[in-house]
Amino acid sequence: MPNGDRTINAPAIPYRIEFSRDGRHLIAACNDGHLRTWDVSSGKLLTERSRKKEDGPAALLDARHYADLDAQNGIRIWDLSSDAQARTLYGHASRPSRVALSPDGQLVASASEKETSVRLWNASTGQQKHLLADGIGGVAEFAFSPDSETLVSTNYDNDIRIWKTRSGELVRKIESMTGAMFSAEFSPDGKLLLMAGLDETVYVYDAKNWSLLKQLKGHGETIAALAISPDSRMVVTGGFDVITVRNPVKVVFWDLASGKVLRTVNSPHRVVALAFSPDGRWVAMTANEKEISLWQVPA
Amino acid sequence: MNHRLPNRREILESCISRGLLIAGVSMSQTGLLEAWQQTEAASRKPTSAEVLGPFYRKGASNTPVLRAPGDAGFPLKVIGQVVNTKGQRIEGAKVELWHADHHGRYDTRGYKYRAALTPDAQGSYSVDTVMPGHYADRPAQHIHYLISAPGHKTLITQAYFATDPFFEGNPEKNWNKRGIAANKELILPVKLFEGVGEPPHAEIRFDIVLENA
């Protein structure tokens, strides 16, 4: 059985995926270190940005940028369209494990598993802007608000921290979680913050006052990834079998207002990444296979 | 004939009496013995750190019995002491530990095989549990630890088993296989007890040394 209503084949396993702004292309960083772009309607591989093996894995930051590391724990930010290297961010004493770029492209957030702080950088100058005290377990996920004014970190020690990116002020620390949140995302309208992870629940927070609005229960597995539809009305969650990434899991489409499950499909392995197409009609998924699965979003 | 091995104090006393340990400055034999012992105790190396991993859950109970009757897996007792680098007991320490069940699965819905222990007046802790299973993505058996105490650096680490087939019967040689264990000292010898009238069980001792904050 094919994995997906449509499947795009890949020469290597794609990790994080992004749709181009016009929705015509899919971009992915793959496990062979290369970055590839496909045409969504034909499934044809369009471009391949080759990288040297010794440069290690690349992390896709958005549809136009990716990051990798140099030997001095510096974070190199690259522009995909021009192949040009923008900046290298120096300051980490140990290997960075998480990097995120703000939606306006002006800020980079980074963290290392062995450090207990988050670094916020000016992406244009490469200067460190803020050193933010974080938890002891390492960052599981970053989320920037759509206006780039707010940064969220979810830590493996279970706590959530929310900062103002301009001042570096910690505006809220959520200490009520009893499991790490592996995925966090703001709704595109900026009104909600959604998080999900170890305890199989989707937490929906008000992104103004940080109160918990609702919980979506019923995925029935630890949740590895989530994505919110462009109209902010739907969320899709991807599972994670805690024994092995190779066991099959579920992908669940939820209506955010009613909390109802709209569609459930299967993934052959732990879901690595999910992304809605800009028109909201498709969800692209990667799951440790040499392919990108495309699922039709229920009407 | 007495085959008991001499303890450290007896060895040092013997060395002093034979002229093998001599004070460089004017010092009584008792003073010399104390000074030597204090210096040795003061040099206890902090326990090596490892990463927390994705399966930690806040909110476990202070309960030393994690194994229920009929649980799959070999019964295991874990004992140890939490001390500072001078070898002294630490006030207010908390030992959180968690591990996979016999089948290699972590309890993500509840708190099975998870504890948050308060060590006793001597700084000792113990739990009754089962040997953790292997799971495909992390093939060495291990117990996760998070140890915190006021005035000390919080330590995240893991305990491994010298008997684990992963180390191929030779942890001395294979301790760093696939970069799994941060330090050889984290791979602990396993004692087997076969008491009369009670089922056999394994025991490991994991002493933890915390650094000052």
Boltz contact constraints between the chains, C-beta under 6 A:
constraints:
  - contact:
      token1: [A, 113]
      token2: [B, 51]
      max_distance: 6.0
  - contact:
      token1: [A, 136]
      token2: [B, 154]
      max_distance: 6.0
  - contact:
      token1: [A, 137]
      token2: [B, 52]
      max_distance: 6.0
  - contact:
      token1: [A, 156]
      token2: [B, 52]
      max_distance: 6.0
  - contact:
      token1: [A, 158]
      token2: [B, 58]
      max_distance: 6.0
  - contact:
      token1: [A, 178]
      token2: [B, 57]
      max_distance: 6.0
  - contact:
      token1: [A, 178]
      token2: [B, 58]
      max_distance: 6.0
  - contact:
      token1: [A, 178]
      token2: [B, 59]
      max_distance: 6.0
  - contact:
      token1: [A, 179]
      token2: [B, 57]
      max_distance: 6.0
  - contact:
      token1: [A, 180]
      token2: [B, 54]
      max_distance: 6.0
  - contact:
      token1: [A, 198]
      token2: [B, 108]
      max_distance: 6.0
  - contact:
      token1: [A, 222]
      token2: [B, 108]
      max_distance: 6.0
  - contact:
      token1: [A, 242]
      token2: [B, 106]
      max_distance: 6.0
  - contact:
      token1: [A, 242]
      token2: [B, 108]
      max_distance: 6.0
  - contact:
      token1: [A, 243]
      token2: [B, 104]
      max_distance: 6.0
  - contact:
      token1: [A, 243]
      token2: [B, 105]
      max_distance: 6.0
  - contact:
      token1: [A, 243]
      token2: [B, 135]
      max_distance: 6.0
  - contact:
      token1: [A, 244]
      token2: [B, 136]
      max_distance: 6.0
  - contact:
      token1: [A, 244]
      token2: [B, 137]
      max_distance: 6.0
